[in-house]
Amino acid sequence: MQKRGQSLIELIIAIGIFATVISSLAFFILESYLSGKLAKEVTIANFLAQEGLEAVKSIRDNNWSDLIAGDYGLAISGGFWVFQPGSKDIGGQLRGGTRIIKIENIDENRKKITSRVNWQFSEGRNEEVKLITYLTNWQKISIGYCAGTCTPCQSFLTRLSCNAQAGCGWSVRLRRCIGICTPCETFTDQTSCEAQSGCYWIWE
């Protein structure tokens, strides 16, 4: 009886180990599948968001006055990109997908353009890709602006490089760079812009 009891315990332990291994393997396979699926959909979303920015540039080149502040969808009419009310349904490429172009006024000859793509990755989980650019009325005036993404403070390993980045400061106590880098679009002159890691000046 004792030997039979030991065999039963060993069987239960073996089943438990087997169930744990199978569960871990199934979780790993599912995670790999979801990661691959998400990477593919993010690539598509980035392409659609970039296409949105290129479409707005095309509209700008045809007629600057068409860039009126607001939220728009995009469509092609007569071989040209045009704005349409509301968002653009892109469900054919991404599940429940929409693309919205947001135009904001900076000044008379400069606009901030945001191309945002939203979609449903899975039940209860939505994803978003957002790209931003700045456009100028190049037919009227040639101006420059600061673009790019500032390098985060924690990326700097020396005091000199840390303190050179606006918004960052070297902590003697922590012996590391802390703070929040100043966004590139904040800088209004070329010298200040190019002094920041991750920022660059664009003439239009």
C-alpha positions in Angstrom: 0.0 0.0 0.0 2.8 2.4 0.8 4.5 1.8 -2.5 1.2 2.3 -4.3 0.7 5.6 -2.5 4.1 6.8 -3.4 3.5 5.9 -7.1 0.3 7.9 -7.0 2.1 10.9 -5.5 4.8 10.6 -8.2 2.2 10.5 -10.9 0.4 13.6 -9.6 3.7 15.4 -9.4 4.6 14.3 -13.0 1.2 15.5 -14.3 1.7 18.8 -12.5 5.1 19.3 -14.1 3.8 18.3 -17.5 0.9 20.8 -17.2 3.3 23.6 -16.2 5.6 22.9 -19.1 2.6 22.8 -21.6 1.2 26.0 -20.1 4.5 27.8 -20.4 5.0 26.6 -23.9 1.5 27.6 -25.0 2.1 31.1 -23.4 5.4 31.5 -25.2 3.8 30.5 -28.6 0.9 32.9 -28.0 3.2 35.8 -27.0 5.4 35.2 -30.1 2.4 35.2 -32.4 1.0 38.4 -30.8 4.4 40.1 -31.0 4.7 39.3 -34.6 1.2 40.3 -35.4 1.6 43.6 -33.6 4.9 44.4 -35.4 3.3 43.8 -38.7 0.3 46.0 -37.9 2.5 48.8 -36.5 4.5 48.7 -39.8 1.3 49.1 -41.8 0.1 51.9 -39.5 3.4 53.8 -39.8 3.1 53.6 -43.6 -0.5 54.9 -43.5 0.5 57.7 -41.1 3.5 58.7 -43.3 1.2 58.6 -46.4 -1.1 61.0 -44.6 1.8 63.5 -44.1 2.9 63.2 -47.7 -0.7 63.8 -48.8 -0.9 67.0 -46.8 2.4 68.2 -48.3 0.8 67.6 -51.7 -2.2 69.6 -50.8 0.1 72.4 -49.4 2.0 72.5 -52.7 -1.3 72.9 -54.7 -2.9 75.5 -52.4 -1.6 76.7 -49.0 -5.0 78.2 -48.2 -6.5 74.6 -48.1 -4.7 74.0 -44.9 -7.4 75.2 -42.5 -7.1 74.2 -38.8 -9.2 71.2 -37.9 -9.5 67.4 -38.1 -9.8 65.7 -41.5 -9.9 62.5 -43.4 -8.2 62.1 -46.8 -9.5 61.1 -50.2 -8.3 61.2 -53.8 -10.3 63.3 -56.3 -9.3 63.8 -59.9 -5.9 62.3 -59.2 -5.2 64.7 -56.3 -5.3 64.4 -52.5 -8.2 66.3 -50.9 -9.5 66.7 -47.4 -12.8 65.3 -46.3 -14.9 65.8 -43.1 -14.2 63.5 -40.2 -11.8 60.6 -40.2 -10.8 58.2 -43.0 -11.9 54.6 -42.6 -8.9 52.3 -43.3 -10.6 49.1 -42.0 -9.4 47.3 -45.1 -5.8 47.5 -43.9 -6.2 47.5 -40.2 -9.1 46.1 -38.1 -11.4 49.0 -37.1 -8.7 51.4 -38.5 -9.1 55.1 -38.9 -6.7 57.9 -40.0 -7.2 61.4 -38.9 -5.2 64.4 -40.1 -5.0 67.3 -37.6 -4.0 70.8 -38.7 -3.0 73.4 -36.2 -2.0 77.0 -36.8 1.4 78.1 -35.6 1.5 81.4 -37.4 0.4 82.8 -40.7 2.9 80.8 -42.7 3.5 77.7 -40.6 1.3 74.8 -39.6 1.6 71.8 -37.4 0.4 68.6 -39.0 -0.4 65.4 -37.0 -1.2 62.2 -38.8 -2.8 59.7 -36.4 -3.7 56.1 -37.2 -5.9 54.2 -34.7 -6.9 50.5 -34.9 -8.2 47.6 -32.8 -5.4 45.1 -32.3 -7.6 42.7 -30.3 -10.8 42.7 -28.2 -10.4 45.5 -25.7 -7.0 46.6 -27.0 -6.6 49.6 -29.2 -3.3 50.8 -30.7 -2.2 54.1 -32.2 0.6 55.5 -34.3 1.1 59.2 -34.5 3.5 61.2 -36.7 4.0 65.0 -36.6 5.6 67.4 -39.1 5.6 71.1 -39.7 4.8 72.8 -43.0 5.5 76.3 -44.2 4.1 78.4 -47.0 7.2 78.0 -49.0 5.7 80.0 -52.0 5.5 83.1 -49.8 8.4 82.8 -47.4 11.4 80.6 -46.7 11.9 79.9 -43.0 13.5 77.2 -40.9 12.4 75.2 -37.9 13.8 72.8 -35.5 12.8 69.1 -35.9 13.8 65.7 -34.5 13.4 64.1 -31.1 15.6 65.3 -28.3 17.8 62.6 -26.7 16.5 61.6 -23.3 18.5 62.9 -20.3 19.3 59.4 -19.0 21.1 58.6 -22.2 24.0 60.9 -21.3 26.8 59.3 -19.3 29.0 62.4 -18.7 28.4 65.7 -16.9 29.5 67.8 -19.9 27.1 66.1 -22.4 24.3 66.0 -19.9 24.5 69.7 -19.0 24.7 70.6 -22.7 21.2 69.2 -23.3 18.4 71.7 -22.5 16.2 70.4 -19.7 18.9 68.0 -18.4 21.2 68.4 -15.4 23.9 66.2 -13.8 23.0 64.9 -10.3 26.2 64.7 -8.1 24.4 62.6 -5.5 22.9 60.1 -8.0 26.0 60.4 -10.4 23.8 60.4 -13.4 21.9 62.7 -15.8 18.3 63.6 -14.8 15.5 65.7 -16.1 13.4 65.9 -19.2 15.0 67.0 -22.4 13.4 70.1 -24.1 11.4 69.1 -27.3 13.2 70.1 -30.5 10.3 72.2 -31.8 10.7 74.5 -28.8 13.9 76.0 -30.3 13.4 78.9 -32.7 16.9 79.5 -33.9 19.3 77.2 -35.7 22.2 77.6 -33.3 20.2 76.6 -30.2 18.5 73.8 -32.1 21.7 72.1 -33.4 23.3 72.4 -30.0 20.8 69.8 -28.8 21.4 66.1 -29.3 18.7 64.6 -31.5 17.6 67.9 -33.0 18.3 69.3 -36.4 17.4 72.5 -38.4 15.3 72.3 -41.5 15.0 75.1 -44.1 11.8 75.2 -46.2 
